[in-house]
Amino acid sequence: MEVRPTPRQMAKGLLNGVTTPRPLFLPILFSLGARVENTALGTFLGSPTKISNSLRQMHNQLRTDAVCCYFDPYLEAEALGATVERAADHQPSIIRWPRPAKSGELPGGLRSAEEAVQGGRIPVAVEVIRRMSSLPNREFLLMARVTGPITLAALLAQIEPNQNFRAEDITVEAQELSASVVTQVATTMLEAGADLIVIQEERLPVFSAESCEAWANLLAPTINVIRFYEALPVLQLANAIMVYENWNLILRQSWDCVVCMPMEIVASRKHEESLKGNDVKLGIALPRNAFRSGGVGPEDLLETLRSMVSGLQPAVIMTASDIPHTTDMKCLIRVLSEVPRAF
């Protein structure tokens, strides 16, 4: 009887260039734990006990390849000293810095990268990872998110969420601080026992060839430290429009990680020469509306996925972001049970 590799073994294989028998299925299920624990999201985010309990319950039912130990797009900003006024689902939160500066420049009163890893809720995230890492006979992966350096730099530079920008609109100082913070936070999570780090770039600028290469160089220290700890680095590019606009420049970079892109963009460009013979380890992110009543139908989703899995052999299949805690549970369970059938 053939012995199937565990998710942890598959991740190790990907690190060593081994083709896995199927993609790792890594839906991001974090804030949904607040519903499992019947508590307010704000309270949930600060409680390692509630988070750990909910992760165990959700995994016992859903049996995905990983649990997401912490996922918050404002984790690093708060750790640097920002105050975050959280908005409703699908709305941008308001970031208030200690001493705001003009757009493009660093705010004043920020913590250093070394100080930031002790600030905000980073110790909460680390404690969750430690608790989950101590579970006996664990075969699933421990996944955590860090903010990509360009996305964090855009926050620091106070560039409006819907504003198109160029990498040159952000000072080198802001970009370098962001890259340092992201690397430090990832290192702290890895030391606690994380097996997989998602570097999520929610925002991308309009790249030139030079600025795209500079961005890849900003990411390299974080990717390298993840690999040093023998964990799997996944670069998730969440902005579908800018991924489409920068497609060729992104694929020209030498990525030493899995690059996860929105499903709809990969589907629209999967026959292009840019993907043929490209050695990038590709990941696919399912759209958020796949988990909403009245959204993408499971059959349509599966048909698209089957075609992409057979043709492109993606390393991972994820969700575009954290599945909201307001998600219809019946719809969620149905889709999560159907997706592995496409492998």
PyMOL commands that set and color helices and strands:
alter all, ss='L'
color gray80, all
select helices_A, chain A and resi 7-15+33-36+41-45+48-62+75-80+113-116+122-133+149-156+167-169+172-192+209-228+240-245+247-252+263-269+288-291+298-312+329-342
alter helices_A, ss='H'
color red, helices_A
select strands_A, chain A and resi 24-26+66-70+83-85+94-96+141-147+196-201+232-237+258-262+281-286+316-319
alter strands_A, ss='S'
color yellow, strands_A
deselect
rebuild
show_as cartoon
